[in-house]
């Protein structure tokens, strides 16, 4: 048990005493601490020990200053971390958008480059099919419709001749490669910037129609009338989408 000094009468009493046994002064022990110099119980908010005169507030102030400096330093570290995280997130977003715009441009270039090839193959396919059925002579289709100087009996034979032709086969191969590229690019266009959503939806629809019509060229199935009708509908839809995309892109340049 330690002794503390009564502030009123200066007599020593027990540290657990609620009041001084000499002068009945009430003792407040809740905020007490020990003097680091003489070991006597004193109040925490005292500037000096009333027993030995040891300065107390200076020591407390140093502890408080250290704690304050530590908190400031920690806050700076947290701020740096938040700033770095935000910058990193911004960089990731920027990189994502760069990839998006690259994919967008590549898709439009792929459609522009292969559009004439797709239409040329479609036109020749329909002409061969039609001329084989109605036995019409045409410089562009005669080698497929009447390879031996006479019209083929079945239009399927004329189509087989067409798809066996080396030049036409090369064009079909380029259309198949275009399909592959467009499917890959389409996957990269799934998360556009908010301001690009309308253009993106238009381009995706255009890609889908381009793939659909190229599939019809690669592997036509059905009657001549059905395939011809489907071709015409697809080309009309593609033309509308292409014009809409061009219009949206031109607005960005204004």
C-alpha positions in Angstrom: 0.0 0.0 0.0 1.3 3.4 -0.9 0.9 6.7 0.9 -0.4 9.9 -0.6 -0.2 13.4 0.7 -3.4 15.3 1.5 -3.4 18.5 -0.5 -5.1 20.4 2.3 -3.3 19.4 5.5 -0.1 17.9 3.9 -0.4 14.8 6.1 0.3 11.3 4.6 -2.7 9.0 4.3 -3.4 5.7 2.5 -3.8 5.8 -1.2 -7.2 4.0 -0.8 -8.6 6.5 1.6 -11.7 8.3 0.5 -11.1 11.2 2.8 -8.2 12.5 4.9 -8.3 11.1 8.5 -6.8 14.3 9.8 -8.8 17.1 8.1 -11.7 15.1 6.5 -10.8 16.5 3.1 -12.4 14.3 0.4 -9.7 12.4 -1.6 -10.3 12.0 -5.4 -8.3 8.9 -6.6 -9.9 8.4 -10.0 -7.5 10.6 -11.9 -4.4 9.9 -9.8 -1.0 8.7 -10.9 2.5 8.2 -9.4 5.1 10.9 -9.5 8.0 9.4 -11.5 10.5 11.1 -9.1 9.3 10.3 -5.6 6.6 7.7 -6.2 3.8 9.6 -4.3 0.2 9.5 -5.6 -0.7 12.8 -7.3 -3.5 14.0 -9.7 -2.8 13.6 -13.4 -3.6 17.2 -14.3 -1.0 18.7 -11.9 1.8 20.6 -13.4 4.3 19.7 -10.6 4.4 17.1 -7.9 3.3 18.8 -4.7 5.7 16.6 -2.7 9.0 16.9 -4.6 8.3 19.6 -7.2 9.0 17.3 -10.2 7.6 18.9 -13.4 4.8 16.7 -14.8 3.0 18.6 -17.6 6.1 18.8 -19.7 6.4 15.0 -19.8 2.7 14.6 -20.6 3.0 17.2 -23.3 5.8 15.3 -24.9 3.8 12.1 -24.9 0.8 13.9 -26.3 3.0 15.6 -29.0 4.4 12.2 -30.0 0.9 10.7 -30.2 -0.2 13.7 -32.3 2.8 13.4 -34.6 2.1 9.7 -35.0 -1.5 10.3 -35.9 -0.6 12.9 -38.5 2.1 10.7 -40.0 -0.5 7.8 -40.2 -3.0 10.1 -41.8 -0.4 11.1 -44.4 0.3 7.5 -45.2 -3.4 6.7 -45.5 -3.8 9.7 -47.8 -0.9 8.6 -50.0 -2.4 5.1 -50.2 -5.8 6.4 -51.1 -4.3 8.7 -53.8 -2.2 5.9 -55.2 -5.2 3.5 -55.3 -7.3 6.1 -57.0 -4.6 6.9 -59.5 -4.1 3.2 -60.2 -7.8 2.7 -60.7 -7.8 5.7 -63.1 -4.9 4.2 -65.0 -6.7 0.9 -65.3 -9.8 2.7 -66.5 -7.8 4.6 -69.0 -6.1 1.5 -70.3 -9.5 -0.2 -70.5 -10.9 2.7 -72.6 -7.8 2.7 -74.8 -8.4 -1.0 -75.5 -12.1 -0.3 -76.1 -11.5 2.4 -78.7 -8.9 0.3 -80.4 -11.3 -2.6 -80.7 -14.1 -0.2 -81.9 -11.8 1.2 -84.7 -10.6 -2.3 -85.7 -14.2 -3.6 -86.0 -15.3 -0.7 -88.2 -12.2 -1.1 -90.4 -12.8 -4.8 -90.7 -16.4 -4.2 -91.9 -15.3 -1.5 -94.3 -12.5 -3.6 -95.7 -14.6 -6.8 -96.2 -18.0 -5.2 -97.0 -17.2 -5.1 -100.8 -16.0 -8.7 -100.7 -19.2 -9.9 -98.9 -21.4 -8.0 -101.4 -19.4 -9.3 -104.4 -19.7 -12.9 -103.2 -23.4 -12.5 -102.5 -24.0 -11.0 -106.0 -22.2 -13.7 -107.8 -23.8 -16.5 -105.7 -27.4 -15.2 -106.5 -26.5 -14.7 -110.2 -25.2 -18.2 -110.5 -28.1 -19.7 -108.7 -30.7 -17.7 -110.7 -29.0 -18.3 -114.1 -28.7 -22.0 -113.4 -32.4 -22.3 -112.7 -33.5 -20.2 -115.6 -30.7 -21.2 -117.9 -29.5 -17.6 -118.6 -26.2 -16.8 -120.2 -23.9 -14.3 -118.5 -20.2 -13.7 -119.0 -19.8 -13.7 -115.2 -21.6 -16.9 -114.5 -21.2 -19.0 -117.7 -18.1 -20.9 -116.4 -20.2 -22.2 -113.5 -23.6 -22.5 -115.1 -22.4 -24.1 -118.4 -18.8 -25.3 -117.9 -18.9 -27.5 -120.9 -20.8 -25.2 -123.2 -24.2 -26.6 -122.0 -26.3 -25.6 -119.0 -26.0 -27.9 -116.0 -29.1 -30.0 -115.2 -29.2 -29.2 -111.5 -28.5 -25.7 -110.1 -26.6 -27.4 -107.2 -24.0 -28.4 -109.7 -23.5 -24.8 -110.7 -23.2 -23.8 -107.0 -20.6 -26.6 -106.5 -18.6 -25.2 -109.5 -18.7 -21.8 -107.9 -17.5 -22.9 -104.5 -14.8 -25.0 -106.1 -13.4 -22.0 -107.9 -10.0 -21.0 -106.5 -10.7 -17.2 -106.6 -14.2 -17.6 -105.0 -12.8 -19.9 -102.4 -10.1 -17.4 -101.4 -12.8 -14.8 -101.0 -14.8 -17.2 -98.8 -11.7 -17.8 -96.7 -11.3 -14.0 -96.2 -14.9 -13.8 -95.1 -14.4 -16.6 -92.6 -11.4 -14.8 -91.2 -13.4 -11.6 -91.0 -16.0 -13.5 -88.9 -13.4 -14.8 -86.6 -11.9 -11.3 -86.0 -15.4 -9.7 -85.5 -16.3 -12.3 -82.9 -13.1 -11.6 -81.0 -13.6 -7.8 -81.2 -17.2 -8.1 -80.2 -16.2 -9.6 -76.9 -14.0 -6.6 -76.3 -16.9 -4.1 -76.9 -19.1 -5.4 -74.0 -18.1 -2.6 -71.5 -18.1 0.7 -73.4 -17.8 4.1 -71.7 -21.2 5.5 -70.8 -21.0 8.2 -73.5 -20.3 5.6 -76.2 -23.2 3.3 -75.5 -25.5 4.3 -78.4 -22.6 4.0 -80.9 -21.5 0.8 -79.3 -25.0 -0.8 -79.6 -25.2 0.2 -83.2 -21.8 -1.3 -84.0 -22.7 -4.5 -82.2 -25.9 -4.8 -84.2 -23.9 -4.1 -87.4 -21.4 -6.8 -86.5 -24.2 -9.3 -85.8 -25.7 -8.6 -89.3 -22.3 -8.8 -91.0 -21.7 -12.2 -89.4 -25.3 -13.4 -90.2 -25.0 -12.4 -93.9 -21.5 -13.9 -94.2 -22.9 -17.2 -92.8 -25.5 -17.2 -95.5 -22.8 -16.8 -98.2 -20.6 -19.4 -96.7 -23.4 -22.0 -96.4 -26.6 -21.0 -98.2 -29.6 -23.2 -97.4 -33.2 -23.1 -98.5 -34.9 -22.2 -101.7 -33.6 -19.5 -104.1 -36.5 -17.2 -103.3 -36.0 -17.6 -99.5 -32.3 -17.1 -99.6 -32.6 -14.1 -101.9 -35.3 -12.5 -99.7 -33.2 -13.0 -96.6 -30.2 -11.5 -98.3 -32.2 -8.4 -99.3 -33.6 -7.9 -95.8 -30.2 -8.3 -94.2 -28.6 -5.8 -96.6 -31.3 -3.2 -95.9 -30.9 -3.6 -92.2 -27.1 -3.3 -92.5 -27.4 -0.2 -94.6 -29.6 1.4 -92.0 -27.2 0.5 -89.2 -24.2 1.7 -91.2 -25.8 5.1 -91.9 -26.8 5.5 -88.2 -23.2 4.7 -87.1 -21.7 7.1 -89.6 -24.2 9.8 -88.4 -23.3 9.2 -84.7 -19.6 9.3 -85.5 -19.9 12.5 -87.4 -21.6 14.2 -84.4 -18.4 13.6 -82.4 -16.4 15.6 -85.0 -18.7 18.6 -84.7 
